[in-house]
Amino acid sequence: MFGMLSGVSSGTICAILGFGVKKSLVAPNEFPQHMPKLPLVAIIGRPNTGKSTLFNRLIGRRVAIESPVAGTTRDHIIRKVESPDLDYLLMDTGGMGGGTEDKDFEKDVHAQSALALAAADLILLTVDGRSDLTKSDHQIVTMLRKERRRHVPVILVITKCDTEGAAEQAEHAFHGLGIADEIITTSAAHNRGTEELREMILKQLKKLHFVSEKLKVKSEKLDAEDSEEEQELQLPDRPPRIAIIGRPNVGKSSLINALMSDPQRKTSPKLVSEIPGTTRDATDTMIRHDEQDFIFVDTAGLRRKARIEEDLEGLSVLRTIQAIEDADVCVLLIDAGEEEVSNQDKKIAGTVIERGKGLIILVNKIDLKKGEERTAKMLEVERAFPFCRYAPVLPASAATRENLPKLFALALMVQRNMQRRIAPRELIAFIRDAVHGHPMTSLKSCKHATQAKDAPPTFVLFVRNPKAIQASQLRYLENRLRERFDLQGVPVRWVTKGPRER
């Protein structure tokens, strides 16, 4: 991988690999002392050592496919793990070192896992506690010694230790590897040792000086039970963090250059090129507008998986996913010069929604369209995203700066909507009004409702029979909710519970 970087400065290499090198466009005392970044924890190991089972146990739900067949997992699977102390991204990877039946895929899977190793802030190395060390295990250990960043700790996770005796025997057998900062025995299938592993992960990340960026809100602000008035969470002390995302060569770097003031653009402009993939890493740019600071994150373009060929580009994709997780608001760029909105654009929007982030769709290069052609293009874009009609669509041009100042106001609005809170009594009154006169017996049984504390806006309904609530009913309720409270730009989530779960 490093052979591709000949002739590149050490600072650029550090930026590509995420060592924290960032361009500062303001005086050092004006820049926030801490820029939030979700750490990446990667699970690696040879095939069939229980990586996917461990992944599912740590995130609390079954996402990765679990199978006794070696090599079931091929692509990376990334999910956010939340805790009161610190949130982080957990990545499940394909098996390294061979040993699967799909020989054609082994090389690609190994290469993807190597990318995870280069990007990770903490590594969980899994070994099978029921079997002896294999040649593949030793190859992975050698690779860790040579290629991982020196400051990145390794936790040796001995899996499939279903009993205390098996755990003691396995820990003694694997202690001689000499690669791990910590060793822990687990049985993910029986939920043994996983809580200790969670604590160990947080401990290692805190040693690396990762800190929680959760909102610090006074308890009386969160207790909406005592007020019928609509409440809003206090915004974080740091500026809004806005990720500029999209396919390659849609004008992301040009957009940030256009948003800068003239002095900023002269000192540290973004590298712009017609060659797709010019931007390799997610980089931060502070921009001040109307006495308000904004942090814009320029990200690498997201291609379809079939077109991701270079190791460095695969690493850039991981950085872009991290940037989306870190952001308050994501701005999806669409190229107005193209014939139609691509499926990849829709998938990127889906990723933002899945991560629970605010979304703005910006149609760049709109200056290329005039009159009826422009109107038709905007209508086409709006129709292409029926699953996120709540996202504002802004026609703009990085070349002419048309409508760009409006992006600042939209970003602030979406950020505030992400933290908006509705008091339970007002929420219940709204639900009663919304279902009145409609054949929604299951929703009419709702006697209590509340809003969860975390963003995006998540509403918990306590009903007699949660299984009787239909998706169409929740969509109707969401539409009425948006009409009433104007939750523009943010996804809304619903949770239904029975009376005993209150």
N, C-alpha and C positions, 0 to 999 in steps of 0.2 A: 504493500500500500504506500509506504513512504517513498518508494522509487518514483512515484508519479510527481513528487514535490520538488524535484531538482530545480535549483534556480529561484525558489520561492523564499522570501525572507522568513526569519524565525518568528517574527511577529505575526505574519500571515498564517504560518503553520499553526501557531498557538490559537489563532482565531478560528481556523477551520476545525480544529479538534476540540474547541470549546473550553480553552484554558482561561477564559474570562477576559481576553483582550477585546476592548470595545472602543469605538471611535467616540470621542467626546467633542461635542460641537459647542459647548459652553464652558465658562470658567469652572475649574474643579470645585470651587466652593458652592456653585449653583447646582451641581449634579448630585442626585441622591447618593448617600453613602452606600446603600445596599440596593442592588437591582435583583428583584425576585427571580429565582430560577428553580424549577422543580427538578430535584435530582432524579437520575435514571438508575434504577437497580435492575441488573440483567441476570437472569438465571441461565447458566450454561452448563454443559456436561455432555457426555456421550449419550447416544440414543437409549431410550427405555430406562433411564435412571429416576423417573418420577417427576420430571420437571413440570409437566402440564398439570399433574395432580397437585403439586405444591403450589403452582401459580393460582389454580382455582381456589385452593384453601386460603391463600393469603388475601385474595381480593374478595372472598366471601360469596362467590357465585360461580357456576360452571360456565366458563367461556371457552377455554381451550379444550380440544377433543382429547379425551383420555382413552388410551388403548394399549394393550400389551404388545401390539405390533410396533417394532422399532422403526422410527422415522415417520410417525404419524404427523407430527408437527413439522411444517416446512417453512412457513412465513413467520415473521415476527408478530406477536400479539402483545399490545401495550394497553394497560389499563391504569387508571389513577387509583392509588390507595390513600384513603383519608384517615387521619388520626387526630386527636386533640392537640398533639404536639407538633406534628409535621406531616405534610402531604408529600408523596413521591410517586413517580411513574415506575410501574413494575413491568418488565418485559420477559415474555416466554420466548425462547429461541429453539430452533431445530437442533437435533443432536450433532455433535462434532465428532470427528475421528472415524467415521464410517460405521459399518456394522448393520446397515439396513438392507432391505431387499431391493430398494429403488436406487440402483447404482447410478442411473442417469442423473438423479437429483442430488446425490451426495455432495458433489463439488460445489454446487450453487448454495445448498443449505449451509455447508461449512463456511463459505464466503460470507453469507449473511450473518452468521453467528460471530464471525471475526469482526464485522462492522459493529455489532453490539458491544463487543469487548472494547473496541476503540472509543466508543461513545459513553460507556457506563461510568457512573460515579461510584458505584459499589457493585461487586460481583458476588453472586451466590453460585459456588461451584458444587454441583450435585454429584455424589457417588452412590452406587447401590450398596446398601449395608448388608445385603444377602449374598453378595458374591465378592470374590477377591478382586484386587486391582488388576485392570487389563492394560494392554499396550496403549489403547486409545486414551485411557485415563492419564497415563504418563505423558502422552503426546500433548494433551490439553494443558497439563501442568507446565510443561516446557514452554508452550505457547504463551501461557499467562506470564511466565517469568520474563520472556523476551519482549512481548508486544503490549502488555497493558501499561497504562500510565503509572508512574512510580508511586504516586500518592494514593492510588485507588486501592482500598482494602479488599480483601477476599475473605468471605465466610465459607468455610467448608461445611456443606449440609449433607450429612449422611442420611439417606432416605431409607424407607421401608424397614425401620427399626420398630417393630410392633410391640416388643416387650422390653422390660428393663434390662434383662440379661443380654438380649441381642444388642441393645444400645451400648452397653458397657464393652462388649466384645468388639463391636464395630469401631468404636471410638479408639480403642487401643490399637486396632489393626491399621487404621488410616492416619494415625497421628504422625507417622514418619514421613508423610508427603512434604511437610515443611513449607507449604505455600500459603497457608491460611493465617489470618490474624486471629480468627476465632473458629472453634469447631462446635457444632451442635448436631445432635441426633434427633431425627424426626420420623414420624409416620403420618403423612398428610391424610391418608385414607382413614386413620383412626384419630386424627386431630391431636396427635401426640407431639409435643415439642414445638408446635407452630406458634404458640403465644410467646414462648421464649425467643423464637426466631424473630418475631415482629419487634420485640423489645431490643434485640441485638441490632437489627437493621437501623432503628431510630438512633441507637447509641452511636453506631459508626458514622451515620450521616451528620449527627451533631458534632462529632469530632472534626468533621470536614468543614464546620462552620456554616452548614445549611441551617436556616432559621425559618420559622413559620411566618407566612404572610397573611394569615387569617385576619379578618377584620376584628379589631379590638373595640367592641361596642359595650357600653354599660348595660348591666342586666336589666335596668328599668326600661331601657329603650327596646329590649327584646321582648319584654313581658307585655304582650298586647291584650291580655285578658282583662285588664282594668280600664281599657279605653275603647270607645266605639269609633274613634277617629282613625283615619288612615295614617299609617306611620311610614317613615322611611329610615333605613339604616344610615348611619353616618358614613360618608365616603371615606376611603382610606386616606391617610396622610400623603401617600405617594401619588404622583400624577397618573392619569389614566394610561394603561398599557395597551397599545393597539397593534395587532399583528396584521401586516399586509400580506395576503396569501393569494395563490392562484397558480395557474399553469405557467411554464417557462415563457419568457418573452412577451408578457402581457403588459409590461410597463411598471412593475412594482418599484424598482429602484428609481426610475424616472419620476414616479409619483412623489416619492419622498424628497427627491431633489426639488421638485416644484413646490412642495409644501414649505421648504426652508426659506428663511429670509435671504436676501442677497449676500450679506456678509457670511452667513453660514455656508452657503453654496460655494463661495470662493475658497473657504478654508478646508472643508472636508466634504466634497460631493461624493455621492454614491457612484460606483463604477457602473457604467451603462454600456451595453453592447447589443447588437442585433443577434449575437450568437446565443441561443438558448442555453441556460445553465451557467451564465456568468457569475451570478451570486451563488456561493457555495454554502454559506453559513448564515444563521440568523444574527443580525447585528442591530444594536440599539442606536437610535438617534433621538436626542432631546430637541423638541421644537416648542417655542413659546408663541402663543397666540392670544391676544386680548388679556394679557396678564395671567394666563393659565398655561402651565407646563403640560406637555403631552410627550409620551414616549412611544415612538413609532418603531416597530420591529420589521426590518426588511428580511424576508425569508427566501429560501431557494424555491424554485418552481416545482410543483408536484406533477410528475408525469404518471401515465399508466405504468403498472408494475412491469409489463412486458418491455417497456422502453428504458427501464433503469438498468444500465449496463455497468457503469464504472463504479468501483468501490467508493470513491469519494462522493459520487452523487447519491449513493445509497446512504452514506453517513449524513449527507445534507437533508435527506428526507426525515431522518430521525430528529435532527435539529429543528426542522419545521414543525413536526408534531409536538416537540417540547415547547416551541414558541406559542402554538395554539393553546396548550395547557396553561401556560403562564399568563396569557393575555386576558384582559377584561373584555375587549371587543375585537372581533376579527373583521377585516375589510376584504371581501372577496372581489378581486379584479376580473372583469370580463372584457375581452377585446371586442370593441364595436366594429372593428374592421373585418372580423370573421363572419362567415355566412350564417352560422347558427351557434347557439350555446351547446357546448360539447357535454357528453356524459361525464367526462372527468370534472368539469365545473360543478356538476350536480353532486358528484361523489365528494368533492371537497366541501361543499356546503353541508352535506350530510355528516361529514366528520366534525364540523364545527357544532352542529346541533347535538350530535352524540356526546360531545365533550361538555355540553351545557354552557356554551359561550354566546355572548351577544354577537349579532351578525348584521353587517351592512354590505349591500351589493353595489359596487361602483362600476359603472360602465365606462371604461376608459376609451380614449381616442374617439369620443363622440363628435369631435369637430370634423371627422371624416364624413358624417352624415348630415344632410340638410333637408329641411321641410318634411314632406310626407315620409321620406326614407328614414329620417330620424325618429319620427313618431312610431313607425312600424317596428324599428329596432327595439325601442323601449318596451313596446307591447310584447314583442317576442321574448325579451328577457323576463318580464314579469310572469308570462305564461309558462316559462321553462322551470320555474321554482314553485309549483303549487304546494309543496310540503313546507314551505317557509314564507308564506305570504306576508307574515308579520315583519319581515326584514325590509327596511327602507331601501329603495333603489335610486341611486344618484347618478345622473348623467354628468360626466366630467371629462376633462382633458388635461393630462399632464403637460402637453406641449403648449397649450394656450392658457392654462390655469383656470379654465372655465369651471365655475361652481366649486372649485377646491375649498374656498373658505367655509362652505357649508358642511364639509366633512368634520370639522372641529366640533360644531354644534351638535351634529348627529351623534358623534362618538360620546360626548358628554351625556346626551339624552339616554343613549342605550346603557351607559354605565350606571346612571341613576336608576333606570328601570330594572337593572339586574339586582340592585340592592333594595328595591321597593318592598314595603311590607303592608299587608292589609290586616286590620284587627279582626280577630275571630268573630265577634258579634256582627261586624259589617259584612264579613264574608258569608256568614250564615244567612243574613238578610238578603244578600245578593242572590244566593242559591235559591232561596224560596221564591223570590221574584222571577228568576230566570225559568224555573220549572213550572210556575203557576200556569194552569191552562193547557199544559202539555202532558201527554200520556207517558210520564216517566215515574212510575210508582217506586222503582228502586231508588232513584235520586231523592224523591220526596221523603223517603225514610231517613234522610240525613239529619241527625239531631245535633251534630257537632262537627265543626270543621276548623282547621287551623293551618297556618303557613309554617313550613319548616324554616329553620334559621339560615340555612346555607343557600347561596345562589346556585343555579337560576331559581326564579320563583317556583316553589314546589308546594302544592296544596294537598293536605291530608283530609280525606272525607271518611267519617265514621258512619257506616250504613248497616242495615240489618243483614244484608247478604251481598258481600263484595263481588261474588261471582256473577251476580245478576246485572252488574253495571256494564253496559256495552260501550265499546270504543266510540261509536257514533254519538252516544250521549255525552261523553267527555269532550268530544270535539265541539259539540253544540255549546257546552258549558264554557269551553275555552273561548269560542268566538264571542259569546256574550260578555265574558270577563274582559276581553281586550276592548270591546266597545265601551264598557263601563270605566275601566281604569287605564286605558291607553298604554298597554304594555308593549309598545312598539320596539322591535329589534331584539327581543329576548324570547327564548323558548320557555314554554310553561309545562310543568310536569304535574301529574296527578298520582296520588297514592290512595287506594281504597282499603279500609280496614273494617273489621267487624266490631260490634260493641264490646266484646271482651278484650280487644287489643288496645282500647283507649288508654 
